[in-house]
Amino acid sequence: MPNQTQIERILRIIQILSAGTKLTTGALLSRFDNDVSLRTLQRDFQRIQAAGIPLRSRKSKANENEWYLDSASRSFLPRTLGLNEYLASYILRENLKVFRNTSFANEIDSLVDKIEQIVPDDVFMRTEEIDPSQLYENYSAGIYDYSGSDELIANLMKAILERRNCFVRYYNANEEKNKGFYIEPRRLVYYSGSLYVVGYIRHFDNFVLLAVQRIHKLKIQDSVFPDEPEFDAQSFWAGKFGLFAAESTLVRLKFNKGIRHHIEGRTWHPSQSFDSDSDGNLFLEMCVGLTPELISWILGWSDYVKVQEPPELIEMVKERIKAMADIYKGGKSK
């Protein structure tokens, strides 16, 4: 590292510690490749403190001075922002379309605005020819409109962060009525245009998925729920092909070679595996539940796909096709 002036060293020290890092004097010396003396570094510390910047020190377990900045002052010197990091903020905003028309969208815009304030001039110059918001678009259909759900979404986030019990009144579509019960909200989930909350119902020892738009009432309780049981996302989603849960079964599907480019290269399920035959047809295997979502997805590929295993799924698909055909033969629709 070339020789640096005192101001350059001071700015570098503040930048390192602004990330929340706690470093001993020896560790800081190594950041400068030991090209500065201990005495020089101590003078730098004195200048930083004399400028009113709350640089603190404490003794480490090895009895060395460990230096850090107060948490309230860690943003004193923002880190350098690169072009891709700047553009990533716009991509992230575009991928949060589900929050549009809510107050949370304003928070997202505020975050992007703050990022723009620390973008170096050279990065701005490289984006003069195009508005960064035009770089990327998340084209989605069927996104639910959560305008008017600001308080509900904010309270769900608050309850998750503070681990607070909640009483909810929820519309049960199967029974066509509202039901009231207590949940321990663990996380929000975005899926296919809608928001869901994963909640633990302690009375039934079960994690459930609730559609946010069907929560008609949510009241945060004073009580804090315990850490156990922890939410294991991997096991929760393991057998699901979508949102519905069912016992996992080995499913084998044969896709016509004409559409294999639409199938391979994508992650449909963590358990998936592919192989092909001599004609170029593609086979997809995965362990999933035999749910309405799976059947609808299969039917979406029309006559380009054929279920090979298990026999139960073959019959379920046949029944759905027959029911659909009956509608167009004058039969009753559901």
C-alpha positions in Angstrom: 0.0 0.0 0.0 1.5 3.4 -1.0 2.2 6.0 1.7 -1.0 7.7 2.8 -1.6 11.1 4.3 -3.1 11.4 7.7 -6.5 12.4 6.3 -6.5 9.4 4.0 -5.7 7.1 7.0 -8.4 8.6 9.1 -11.0 8.3 6.4 -10.0 4.7 5.9 -10.2 3.9 9.7 -13.7 5.5 9.9 -14.8 3.6 6.8 -13.7 0.2 8.2 -15.3 0.8 11.6 -18.5 2.2 10.1 -19.4 -1.4 9.1 -19.8 -2.2 12.8 -16.4 -4.0 12.9 -14.4 -4.1 16.2 -10.7 -4.3 15.6 -7.7 -4.4 17.8 -4.8 -2.0 17.2 -2.8 -4.8 15.7 -5.6 -5.7 13.3 -5.9 -2.1 12.2 -2.2 -1.9 11.6 -2.4 -5.0 9.4 -5.1 -3.2 7.3 -2.3 -0.7 6.4 0.1 -3.5 5.7 2.0 -2.5 8.8 3.4 0.5 6.9 2.5 2.9 9.7 3.8 2.9 13.3 1.8 2.2 16.4 2.5 5.8 17.5 1.2 7.2 14.1 -2.0 5.2 14.5 -2.5 6.4 18.0 -2.2 10.0 16.8 -4.9 9.2 14.2 -7.2 7.9 16.9 -6.7 11.2 18.8 -7.5 13.3 15.8 -10.7 11.3 15.2 -11.9 11.7 18.8 -10.9 15.4 18.8 -13.2 15.9 15.8 -16.2 14.7 17.9 -16.5 11.3 16.3 -17.4 8.8 19.1 -14.4 6.4 18.6 -14.4 4.0 21.6 -11.9 1.4 22.8 -12.1 -1.4 25.3 -9.8 -4.2 26.4 -10.2 -7.5 24.5 -9.8 -10.9 26.1 -6.1 -10.8 25.0 -5.8 -7.5 26.9 -5.4 -5.5 23.6 -7.2 -2.3 22.9 -10.2 -3.0 20.6 -11.5 0.0 18.7 -15.1 0.6 17.5 -17.6 3.3 16.7 -20.9 3.8 18.6 -23.7 2.2 16.7 -25.4 5.5 16.2 -22.4 6.8 14.4 -21.5 3.9 12.1 -23.1 5.6 9.1 -20.8 8.6 9.5 -18.9 7.7 6.3 -20.8 5.6 3.7 -19.0 2.9 1.9 -18.3 3.4 -1.8 -21.2 2.3 -4.0 -20.5 0.6 -7.3 -22.6 0.7 -10.5 -24.0 -2.8 -10.1 -25.0 -2.1 -6.4 -26.7 1.1 -7.5 -28.6 -0.8 -10.3 -29.4 -3.6 -7.9 -31.5 -1.2 -5.8 -33.8 -0.6 -8.8 -34.1 -4.3 -9.5 -35.0 -5.0 -5.9 -37.7 -2.3 -6.0 -39.2 -3.7 -9.2 -39.3 -7.2 -7.6 -41.4 -5.8 -4.7 -44.4 -4.9 -6.8 -46.7 -6.7 -4.4 -46.2 -3.8 -2.0 -47.2 -1.1 -4.6 -50.2 1.1 -3.5 -49.1 0.5 0.2 -47.2 2.8 2.5 -44.4 0.2 2.5 -43.8 1.1 -1.2 -42.9 4.6 0.1 -40.3 3.1 2.4 -38.8 1.3 -0.6 -38.7 4.5 -2.6 -37.1 6.3 0.3 -34.4 3.6 0.5 -33.6 4.0 -3.2 -33.5 7.8 -2.8 -31.0 7.4 0.1 -28.9 5.1 -2.0 -28.9 7.8 -4.8 -27.5 10.3 -2.4 -24.3 8.3 -1.9 -23.7 7.3 -5.5 -20.4 8.6 -6.7 -20.4 11.0 -9.7 -18.7 8.5 -12.0 -21.5 6.0 -11.4 -24.1 8.7 -12.2 -22.3 9.6 -15.4 -22.4 5.9 -16.6 -26.2 5.9 -16.2 -26.8 9.2 -18.0 -27.9 7.5 -21.2 -30.7 5.5 -19.5 -33.0 5.9 -16.6 -32.0 3.1 -14.1 -35.7 2.3 -13.6 -35.9 1.3 -17.3 -33.2 -1.3 -16.9 -35.3 -4.2 -15.6 -39.0 -5.0 -15.4 -40.8 -7.7 -13.4 -43.7 -8.6 -15.7 -46.3 -10.4 -13.6 -50.0 -11.0 -13.9 -52.4 -11.5 -11.1 -50.7 -9.5 -8.4 -53.1 -8.8 -5.6 -53.8 -5.1 -4.8 -52.9 -4.6 -1.1 -53.9 -0.9 -1.0 -55.8 -0.4 2.2 -53.8 -3.1 4.0 -51.0 -0.9 5.3 -51.8 -1.3 9.0 -52.3 -5.1 8.6 -48.9 -5.6 6.8 -47.1 -3.3 9.2 -48.5 -5.1 12.2 -47.5 -8.5 10.7 -44.0 -7.3 10.3 -44.0 -5.9 13.8 -45.3 -9.1 15.3 -42.7 -11.2 13.4 -39.8 -8.9 14.5 -40.9 -8.7 18.1 -42.1 -12.4 18.3 -45.5 -11.4 19.5 -48.6 -13.6 19.7 -51.5 -12.5 17.6 -55.2 -13.1 17.5 -56.6 -13.3 13.9 -60.0 -13.5 12.4 -59.5 -15.4 9.1 -61.8 -16.2 6.3 -61.8 -20.0 5.7 -62.7 -20.5 2.0 -63.6 -24.2 2.5 -66.1 -23.5 5.2 -67.0 -20.0 3.8 -66.9 -18.3 7.1 -64.6 -16.3 9.4 -62.8 -18.2 12.1 -60.9 -16.7 15.1 -57.7 -18.2 16.5 -54.2 -17.3 17.9 -51.1 -17.6 15.8 -47.4 -17.0 16.3 -46.3 -15.3 13.0 -42.9 -16.4 11.8 -42.4 -14.9 8.3 -44.0 -13.3 5.3 -44.0 -15.3 2.0 -44.6 -14.0 -1.5 -46.1 -16.5 -3.9 -47.7 -16.1 -7.3 -48.9 -12.5 -6.8 -50.0 -12.7 -3.2 -48.6 -12.4 0.3 -48.9 -15.1 2.9 -47.8 -15.4 6.5 -46.4 -18.5 8.0 -47.8 -18.9 11.5 -47.5 -21.4 14.2 -50.7 -22.5 16.0 -49.4 -23.8 19.3 -52.8 -25.4 20.2 -52.5 -27.8 17.3 -48.7 -27.9 17.1 -48.8 -27.0 13.5 -47.3 -24.4 11.1 -49.9 -23.0 8.7 -50.0 -20.6 5.7 -52.5 -17.7 5.8 -53.3 -15.5 2.8 -52.9 -11.9 4.0 -55.9 -10.7 2.1 -58.1 -13.1 4.0 -57.1 -11.9 7.4 -60.0 -9.7 8.3 -58.7 -8.8 11.8 -55.3 -9.0 13.5 -54.7 -7.9 17.1 -51.1 -8.0 18.5 -51.0 -9.4 22.0 -48.7 -8.3 24.8 -47.2 -11.8 25.2 -44.0 -12.9 23.4 -44.0 -16.4 22.0 -41.0 -18.7 22.8 -38.3 -19.6 20.3 -39.3 -23.2 20.1 -40.3 -24.8 17.9 -38.1 -23.1 15.3 -39.5 -22.7 11.8 -37.6 -25.1 9.4 -38.3 -23.7 6.0 -36.7 -26.6 4.2 -38.9 -29.2 5.8 -42.0 -27.0 5.5 -41.7 -26.6 1.7 -40.2 -30.1 1.1 -43.3 -31.9 -0.2 -45.2 -28.9 -1.5 -45.5 -28.0 -5.2 -46.9 -24.6 -4.5 -48.8 -23.9 -1.2 -50.9 -27.0 -0.6 -49.5 -29.8 1.6 -49.8 -33.5 1.0 -47.8 -36.6 1.5 -44.8 -36.7 -0.7 -44.9 -39.2 -3.6 -42.4 -39.9 -6.4 -43.9 -38.2 -9.6 -42.5 -38.9 -13.1 -43.5 -36.8 -16.0 -42.7 -37.2 -19.7 -42.4 -33.9 -21.7 -42.4 -33.8 -25.5 -39.0 -32.8 -26.9 -40.7 -29.8 -28.5 -41.0 -28.0 -25.2 -38.1 -29.4 -23.2 -36.4 -25.9 -23.5 -39.3 -24.6 -21.4 -38.7 -27.2 -18.7 -35.0 -27.9 -18.2 -32.8 -25.3 -16.7 -35.5 -24.3 -14.2 -36.0 -25.2 -10.6 -39.5 -26.7 -10.2 -38.8 -28.4 -6.9 -35.7 -29.1 -4.7 -36.1 -32.8 -5.2 -36.2 -32.7 -9.0 -34.0 -34.7 -11.4 -34.0 -34.8 -15.3 -33.2 -37.5 -17.8 -34.1 -38.1 -21.5 -34.7 -40.8 -24.0 -33.1 -41.5 -27.4 -35.8 -39.4 -29.1 -34.9 -36.3 -27.1 -38.0 -36.4 -24.9 -37.5 -35.1 -21.3 -38.4 -36.8 -18.1 -38.8 -35.0 -14.8 -38.9 -36.7 -11.5 -39.6 -35.1 -8.1 -41.1 -36.0 -4.7 -44.1 -33.9 -4.2 -47.7 -34.0 -2.8 -50.5 -34.9 -5.2 -52.3 -31.6 -4.9 -54.7 -29.5 -7.0 -51.8 -27.1 -7.8 -49.7 -30.0 -9.2 -52.5 -31.2 -11.4 -53.2 -27.7 -12.7 -49.6 -27.2 -13.5 -49.5 -30.5 -15.4 -52.6 -29.6 -17.4 -51.1 -26.3 -18.3 -48.6 -28.1 -20.5 -51.6 -29.6 -22.5 -50.8 -32.6 -24.6 -47.0 -32.0 -24.4 -46.8 -33.8 -21.1 -47.9 -37.3 -19.9 -47.9 -38.5 -16.3 -46.0 -41.8 -16.0 -46.0 -42.3 -12.3 -47.8 -42.7 -9.9 -51.0 -44.4 -11.0 -53.0 -42.3 -8.6 -51.9 -39.1 -10.3 -52.7 -40.5 -13.7 -56.3 -41.1 -12.5 -56.5 -37.7 -10.9 -55.5 -36.0 -14.1 -58.0 -38.1 -16.1 -60.8 -37.1 -13.8 -59.9 -33.4 -14.0 -59.8 -33.6 -17.9 -63.2 -35.3 -17.9 -64.7 -32.7 -15.5 -63.4 -30.0 -17.8 -64.8 -31.7 -20.9 -68.2 -32.1 -19.2 -68.4 -28.3 -18.7 -68.2 -27.8 -22.5 -70.7 -30.7 -23.1 -73.3 -28.8 -21.1 -72.5 -30.4 -17.8 -72.6 -28.5 -14.5 -69.6 -26.3 -13.6 -68.3 -26.3 -10.1 
